[in-house]
Amino acid sequence: MTAPKRTRMPAARRRALIVERAAEVFAERGYDGASVDEIVRRSDISAPVLYDHFPSKLALFREVLDTEYARLRGTWSGLGDGGPARERFTAALDAWFAHVEERRGSIPVLFHGSAADEDARRAQRDATRASRSALVPLVAGVLVEAEPDQVEMLVEVIAGSLASLALWWHDHPAVPRARLVAAAFDALWSGVGARVRP
Protein backbone atom coordinates (compact mmCIF):
# COMPACT_ATOMS: atom_id res chain seq x y z
CA MET A 1 0.00 0.00 0.00
CA THR A 2 1.47 3.36 -1.01
CA ALA A 3 1.47 6.41 1.24
CA PRO A 4 -0.88 9.21 0.20
CA LYS A 5 0.76 11.92 -1.85
CA ARG A 6 1.50 15.16 -0.02
CA THR A 7 0.09 18.16 -1.80
CA ARG A 8 2.58 20.91 -2.43
CA MET A 9 1.83 24.13 -0.56
CA PRO A 10 1.70 27.24 -2.77
CA ALA A 11 4.86 29.35 -2.44
CA ALA A 12 3.06 32.42 -1.05
CA ARG A 13 1.35 30.35 1.62
CA ARG A 14 4.61 28.58 2.49
CA ARG A 15 6.37 31.96 2.82
CA ALA A 16 3.62 33.29 5.09
CA LEU A 17 3.87 30.16 7.26
CA ILE A 18 7.64 30.56 7.60
CA VAL A 19 7.16 34.20 8.65
CA GLU A 20 4.53 33.20 11.20
CA ARG A 21 6.69 30.47 12.74
CA ALA A 22 9.75 32.73 12.70
CA ALA A 23 7.75 35.41 14.54
CA GLU A 24 7.04 32.87 17.29
CA VAL A 25 10.70 31.89 17.59
CA PHE A 26 11.96 35.49 17.58
CA ALA A 27 9.37 36.38 20.23
CA GLU A 28 10.41 33.50 22.47
CA ARG A 29 14.18 33.63 22.00
CA GLY A 30 14.97 37.11 20.70
CA TYR A 31 16.91 37.62 17.52
CA ASP A 32 20.20 36.42 18.97
CA GLY A 33 18.76 33.23 20.47
CA ALA A 34 16.59 32.29 17.51
CA SER A 35 18.07 29.58 15.34
CA VAL A 36 17.29 28.88 11.71
CA ASP A 37 17.13 25.18 12.62
CA GLU A 38 14.26 25.78 15.02
CA ILE A 39 12.39 27.97 12.53
CA VAL A 40 12.84 25.27 9.89
CA ARG A 41 11.60 22.58 12.27
CA ARG A 42 8.51 24.53 13.32
CA SER A 43 7.74 25.39 9.70
CA ASP A 44 8.01 21.69 8.76
CA ILE A 45 10.39 22.46 5.91
CA SER A 46 14.03 21.92 5.04
CA ALA A 47 16.70 24.60 5.34
CA PRO A 48 17.04 24.89 1.54
CA VAL A 49 13.31 25.67 1.30
CA LEU A 50 13.69 28.45 3.85
CA TYR A 51 16.66 29.87 1.95
CA ASP A 52 14.64 29.75 -1.26
CA HIS A 53 12.40 32.36 0.37
CA PHE A 54 14.89 34.26 2.54
CA PRO A 55 18.64 34.58 1.94
CA SER A 56 19.44 34.93 5.66
CA LYS A 57 18.05 34.99 9.18
CA LEU A 58 18.31 38.78 9.07
CA ALA A 59 16.21 38.97 5.89
CA LEU A 60 13.59 36.77 7.56
CA PHE A 61 13.68 38.98 10.67
CA ARG A 62 13.06 42.06 8.51
CA GLU A 63 10.08 40.33 6.92
CA VAL A 64 8.68 39.46 10.35
CA LEU A 65 9.03 43.09 11.47
CA ASP A 66 7.42 44.44 8.30
CA THR A 67 4.54 41.97 8.56
CA GLU A 68 3.85 42.68 12.22
CA TYR A 69 4.00 46.45 11.75
CA ALA A 70 1.68 46.27 8.73
CA ARG A 71 -0.83 44.39 10.87
CA LEU A 72 -0.58 47.04 13.58
CA ARG A 73 -1.05 49.87 11.08
CA GLY A 74 -4.16 48.12 9.81
CA THR A 75 -5.82 48.65 13.18
CA TRP A 76 -5.92 52.42 12.50
CA SER A 77 -7.95 52.05 9.30
CA GLY A 78 -11.21 53.12 10.98
CA LEU A 79 -9.79 56.42 12.21
CA GLY A 80 -11.14 58.29 9.19
CA ASP A 81 -14.60 56.68 9.22
CA GLY A 82 -17.78 58.57 10.16
CA GLY A 83 -18.88 59.32 13.69
CA PRO A 84 -17.62 61.64 16.43
CA ALA A 85 -13.83 62.08 16.50
CA ARG A 86 -13.61 61.04 20.15
CA GLU A 87 -15.34 57.73 19.43
CA ARG A 88 -13.23 57.08 16.33
CA PHE A 89 -10.03 57.67 18.28
CA THR A 90 -11.16 55.43 21.15
CA ALA A 91 -12.14 52.69 18.69
CA ALA A 92 -8.75 52.94 16.97
CA LEU A 93 -6.94 52.64 20.29
CA ASP A 94 -9.08 49.65 21.24
CA ALA A 95 -8.38 47.97 17.89
CA TRP A 96 -4.65 48.60 18.34
CA PHE A 97 -4.58 47.09 21.83
CA ALA A 98 -6.82 44.20 20.76
CA HIS A 99 -4.27 43.32 18.11
CA VAL A 100 -1.42 43.65 20.61
CA GLU A 101 -3.34 41.37 22.98
CA GLU A 102 -3.84 38.79 20.25
CA ARG A 103 -0.18 38.99 19.16
CA ARG A 104 1.25 39.45 22.66
CA GLY A 105 4.38 37.48 21.83
CA SER A 106 5.40 39.95 19.14
CA ILE A 107 5.60 42.90 21.57
CA PRO A 108 9.29 42.46 22.49
CA VAL A 109 10.21 41.82 18.85
CA LEU A 110 8.61 45.08 17.75
CA PHE A 111 9.24 47.43 20.63
CA HIS A 112 12.33 46.24 22.47
CA GLY A 113 15.49 46.58 20.40
CA SER A 114 17.67 44.44 22.63
CA ALA A 115 19.45 42.33 20.03
CA ALA A 116 23.23 42.15 20.39
CA ASP A 117 23.52 41.95 16.61
CA GLU A 118 23.91 45.49 15.23
CA ASP A 119 22.26 44.59 11.91
CA ALA A 120 19.22 43.27 13.77
CA ARG A 121 18.99 46.45 15.86
CA ARG A 122 19.25 48.51 12.69
CA ALA A 123 16.48 46.41 11.12
CA GLN A 124 14.26 47.14 14.14
CA ARG A 125 14.97 50.88 13.93
CA ASP A 126 14.36 50.92 10.16
CA ALA A 127 11.10 48.99 10.47
CA THR A 128 9.88 51.31 13.23
CA ARG A 129 10.71 54.43 11.20
CA ALA A 130 9.14 53.03 8.05
CA SER A 131 5.94 52.08 9.86
CA ARG A 132 5.61 55.49 11.50
CA SER A 133 6.24 57.19 8.15
CA ALA A 134 3.48 55.07 6.63
CA LEU A 135 1.09 56.33 9.33
CA VAL A 136 1.76 60.01 8.57
CA PRO A 137 -0.63 60.27 5.57
CA LEU A 138 -3.41 58.51 7.50
CA VAL A 139 -3.06 60.83 10.49
CA ALA A 140 -2.73 63.90 8.24
CA GLY A 141 -5.97 62.89 6.53
CA VAL A 142 -8.02 63.12 9.73
CA LEU A 143 -6.58 66.37 11.05
CA VAL A 144 -8.18 69.75 10.49
CA GLU A 145 -4.92 71.46 9.57
CA ALA A 146 -1.30 70.71 10.38
CA GLU A 147 2.14 71.31 8.96
CA PRO A 148 3.92 68.13 7.77
CA ASP A 149 6.45 68.26 10.60
CA GLN A 150 3.62 68.69 13.13
CA VAL A 151 1.97 65.52 11.82
CA GLU A 152 5.26 63.62 12.01
CA MET A 153 5.79 64.75 15.61
CA LEU A 154 2.23 63.77 16.53
CA VAL A 155 2.74 60.31 15.03
CA GLU A 156 5.97 59.96 17.03
CA VAL A 157 4.17 60.91 20.25
CA ILE A 158 1.27 58.52 19.61
CA ALA A 159 3.41 55.61 18.41
CA GLY A 160 6.03 56.05 21.13
CA SER A 161 3.41 56.23 23.86
CA LEU A 162 1.59 53.15 22.62
CA ALA A 163 4.81 51.16 22.22
CA SER A 164 5.79 51.98 25.82
CA LEU A 165 2.36 50.96 27.09
CA ALA A 166 2.51 47.73 25.09
CA LEU A 167 5.85 46.86 26.69
CA TRP A 168 4.45 47.69 30.12
CA TRP A 169 1.41 45.50 29.40
CA HIS A 170 3.70 42.67 28.39
CA ASP A 171 5.05 42.72 31.95
CA HIS A 172 1.56 43.17 33.49
CA PRO A 173 -0.61 40.78 31.45
CA ALA A 174 -3.40 40.63 34.06
CA VAL A 175 -4.37 44.27 33.41
CA PRO A 176 -7.55 44.35 31.27
CA ARG A 177 -7.29 45.86 27.79
CA ALA A 178 -9.96 48.45 28.63
CA ARG A 179 -7.66 50.02 31.20
CA LEU A 180 -4.86 50.33 28.66
CA VAL A 181 -7.24 51.96 26.19
CA ALA A 182 -8.44 54.40 28.86
CA ALA A 183 -4.89 55.27 29.92
CA ALA A 184 -3.80 55.86 26.33
CA PHE A 185 -6.87 57.96 25.61
CA ASP A 186 -6.33 60.11 28.73
CA ALA A 187 -2.68 60.67 27.83
CA LEU A 188 -3.16 61.36 24.13
CA TRP A 189 -6.57 62.93 23.56
CA SER A 190 -5.61 66.33 24.99
CA GLY A 191 -2.99 66.69 22.25
CA VAL A 192 -4.97 65.02 19.48
CA GLY A 193 -8.61 65.88 20.08
CA ALA A 194 -8.53 69.54 19.14
CA ARG A 195 -6.86 68.72 15.82
CA VAL A 196 -9.06 65.84 14.62
CA ARG A 197 -11.83 66.62 12.17
CA PRO A 198 -15.24 66.33 13.90
N, C-alpha and C positions, 0 to 999 in steps of 0.2 A: 504494500500500500504506500503510495507516494504522499509526501507532506503537501498540504495546501500551499499554493503559490502566494508569496507575499506581494501585495500590491505596492507599487512604487509611489511614494509620497511626492506630490508636486514640489518643485524646487522652492517656490515662494512659501509654501506651508512648512517645508523642512527648515528653511531659514528662520521663519518666525518662531518655530519650536526651539531652535538652537538659542535664539535670543532670549526666549522665556526661561529656559533652563539656566542659561548663563546668568541672567538677572538673579535667580535664586542663589546660585553659587557665590556671586559677587556680594550679595546681601549678607550671606552667612559668614563668608570668610574674608571679605574685603578684597581689593584688587590683588594685593601682594600674596594673600593666602589661597586665592582661587587657582586651581590647576586646570589646564586644558583637559587632562585625563578625566577629571571628575565631570567637567561639562560634557565631554564626549559620552561618558558612561550614562549620565542622566538623560542625554538626548537620544540614547540608543542608536548611536551612529559610530562610524570609525573616524579616526583622526583625519585621514585624507578627505572625508566628506566635509568635516568642519572647515578644513583649509581650502576646500573648493569655494566655500562661501565667504570666509574671512581669512586674510593672509596672516593674521597674528592675533594673539590674545588682546592686544591693545586695540586693534581694529574692531574686535567683537565688543570690547568694553565701550568704545565710542558709540557703537550701534545700540547697545543697551541704554546708554545715557540719552541718546537722541529719541529712542522709542518711549522711554519713561517720561521725558519732558514733553514730548508731543501729546501724550495721554493727559498729563497735567494741564497743558494749555487748553485742551479740549473741554475742560470743565468750565472754562470762562465763556463758552460760546453763547450762553443765554444772557450775558451782561447787556447786550444791545437790544434784547426783546422788549415788547411792550410791558406796561405796568409801571408803578411808582419806582423811582430810582433806588430808594431805600430797600424795597423788597427785592429788586433785581440784584443789588449788591449782596444782600444777605443770602439769597439763593445761590449766587456764584461762590461765595465763601463756603456754604454748606456742601456744594458739589465738589469743591476742591478738597475739603477735609474728608468727605465721603470716599473720594478716590484714594487719598492718603491712607485712610483706614483700611481700605480693601487691599492696598499694595504696601502695607506697613513695612514689609521687609526691604523695600526699595529706598526708604527714607535715608539711611546712612550712605547708600551709594550716591544718591543725588545731592545731599546737603552737607555731607561731612567729608571734606577732602583730606583724608588722613593717609592716603597711600604713600609709601616710601618712594615709590617709583615716580620720578619727576614727570615723565611722559604721561602717566596716568593722572597726576594732579593737574597737568596742563589740559588734558582732555576734559576733566571735570570743570575747570574754569571756562574753557571754550564752550562747552555744552550749556553751562549756566548763562553765559553772555548771549549766546545765540538764541536761547529760549526767551530770555528777557527782551531781546531785540524784536523777536517775533511777536511779543505781546504789545509792543508800542503802538502799532496801527489799530489794534482792537481797542485799547484804552483811549487812544486819541479820538476814535470814532464815537465814543459815548460821552466825551467831555464837551461842555459848552464852548469854551475857547481856551487854548493853551499853546504856548510856544513849544516847539519840538523838544528843547532841553528840559522844559518843565514836565512834559509827559514822560521823558526818560527817567527823570528823578523820581517821579511818582511811581513808576513801575519798579524802580529799585527799592523804594520804601515798602511797597506792598509785597513784592517778592521776597525781600530780605526778612521782613517781619513774619511772613507765613513760613518760610524755611526754618527760622528759629523756633517758631511754635511747633512745627512738625517734629523737629529734633527733640524738643522738650517732651512732646507727646509720646515719642518713641520710648522715653525713659519713664513715662507715667501713663502706661496703657490703660489703667483703670478709669481715667478721667473720661466722661462721656463726650462724644463729638460735639453736642450742643454747647457745652461750656467753651470749647475751643472756638467755635463759630462766634459765640457772644464776645469772647475776649478779643478776637480779631476785629470784630465789628466795632467794639468800643474804642480800640486803639486806632483804627484806620478811618472810620467814617468822618471824623471831624476834619480830616485833611482832604477827603475825597468827596464827601456829600455835596458841598457847595459848588463843586465843579461839574458834577454829573448832570447830563440833560434830564429834565423831569419826565 
